[in-house]
Amino acid sequence: MTPTQTAAASATQSEEETAAQQAYLILARRLRGLGQPICGLWPVCENMGFEDVPRHLGRAVASLGISVGLVAPRERWRADLPQTQLFISAIGEAIDSLTPVWARSLSATIEQTLALVRGRYACILLDLSGLDIAGAHEVALVPGLGIVLFVAEGRTGEFALAKIRRRLPADRVIGAVLVGGKPSRAIHVA
């Protein structure tokens, strides 16, 4: 690559990162405006580049002056310790990663986690990646929790999305977000 091509590629990458940061800020402001302090973030498709979305969204919410607790995905939950424990580690200013200990069920684990951090964070984001529709439905029944659906651009049609929304409690689905085809692309709020 020539120096000019390298500079152009770097500028394009920087523009994409700036656009993504702005999209996360827009989504963070919309979530704040909804007044929903506990949000489950559920990618409805596997392998859609969702891994970094909860962390980036958490940072955007924290940049608005809101303390954030980000619950790790189920695959990272612990099963070898008492249920009254919760692992907390700082991700950045005003944002912590929360890794719960597995309780008797998915919803019981989340309820236990929420009880342990009650009053500590103004916003709790739950990474629900890896859950199927039955798991998302169980989580949606946790009192006070709203679900945000993340849909991969070009991979989930309107009919499939409507079917998913019908299978979840209507009052718990607070919105859907269309995620660009590449993980590095901006999030478009739908």
N, C-alpha and C positions, 0 to 999 in steps of 0.2 A: 504494500500500500504506500502510495506517495504521501508526503506530509500534508498536502491539500486534502486528499481523501480521508486521512486520519482525522484532521481537524473537522471536516464535514460530518464524519460519523460521530465524533464526540459531541458536536453541536446538536445533532439529531437526537442522540441519546439524552442529552441534557434537557432538550425541549420535551421529550417524552416523559422524563422524570418529573419535570415541573408540571406538566399537564396531569400526571397521575396524582401528584401531591394536591393540586387544586381540586381534582375530582374527589379525593378523600375528604378534603375540607368541606366541600359542598355536602357530601353525605353526612359528615359529622354534624354540620349545622342543622340538616334536616332531621337527624335523629334527636338532637337536642330540642328542636322545635316541637317534636311529637310529645315530648315529656315522658318518654318511656325509659326508665332508668335501667332496666334489665332486658338485654337483647340477645337472643340466640341468633348466631350468624350461620345459616345452613346452606352450603353449596348443593344444589339439587342434582348436579352431575359430578361424577368422579373425574379425576385427572383434568381439572379445568384451571390449574394454576392458582389455587386458592390459598396455598400455604402461607403466604405473606400478607394476605388481605386483612385478617384480624389484627395483626400487629400494626400495620400501617394505619388502619382505621382507628385503633386505640391511640396511636400517637397523634392523629389529627384531632380526636376528641380531647385529648389532654392539652393540645395546643390552644384550645378554647378556654383553658383555665378550669377544666373539670377533672377531678381525680378518677382514674380508671383502673378497674380490676379486670384483667383478661384471663378467663378460665381456659386452661389448656385443653386440647382435643382429648377425647376419651382414651385414645391409644397411649397417652402419657400418664393417665391416672394411676395411682399406686394402689396396691391391694395388700401390701405386707405390713401395714401399720394400723393403729387404732383410728376409727372413723372420725374422731374428734380432732385430728391433725389436718393441717393444710400447709402446703409448702408455698411460701411467698418469696418471689425474687423480683428485684427492681429491673425494669426494662429501660426506663428513662425517667425523666422528671415527671412526677404525678401519674405514672403508669406502672403497675405491677403485674407479673405473671402469677397466676394462681393455679397450683396443681393439687387437686383434691385426692383424697383416699376413697377408693371405691366402697360404696355402701351396698345395701341389699338390692338396689335397682338404679337405673339411670336417673330417674326423677328423684329418688331418695338422695343420691349423691349430690345432685344439683341443689336440692333443698338444704342439705347439710352445709354445703359450701356457702350458700347465701346466708344462712344463719350465722356462720362463723365470721363473715365479713360485714354483717349488717351495720350500717352507720359509718363504715370506714371509707367507702367509695361512693361518689355521686353517680357513677355509671359502671355497670357490670356488663361486659361483653363475653358471651360464651361461644367458643369455637366448636361448632357442631359438625365439623367435617368427619366423614366416615360413618355417619348415621344413615340408615335407610328411612323410608317414610314412617314405619312403625316407631322407630326411635325418635324421629322428629315430632311425631304426634304425642308421644309420652312426655317429651320435654315441654311441648306447647301447653300441657296441662298443669305445669308448675305455676302456682299462683304468682301473679305479677309479672310474668315473663312474656315478651313479645318476640315473634320470629321474623327475621329479615331473610328472604330467599335470595340467593345469589345464583344467577342464571348465566351460563356460558353463551356468548354470542354465536348464533348459528347452530347450537346444539340442542336447544330445548324450544320447541314451538309453542305457540300460544295455547293450543289445545292441551298439550302435555302440562303446561304451567297451570292452566285452569283446573285440570284434573288433580294436580298436586294440592292446589289451594283448597279444593273441595274436601280433601281428605284430612285437612288440618282444621282445628277450630277457627272459624272465620274471625272471631274477635281477637285472636292472637296473632294473626298474620298482619304485620304492620307495613309491609312493602316488599318490593322486589328490586333487585339491582342487576342490571345487565353488565356483565364483565366482558371486556374486549377479548379477542381470540388469543392474543399473546399475554402472558402474565405481566409483562412490563407496560402494556398499554393502559391507558386511562380507564377508570371505571366510569360508566355512564349511568346516571341515576334514571331509572325508568318510572 
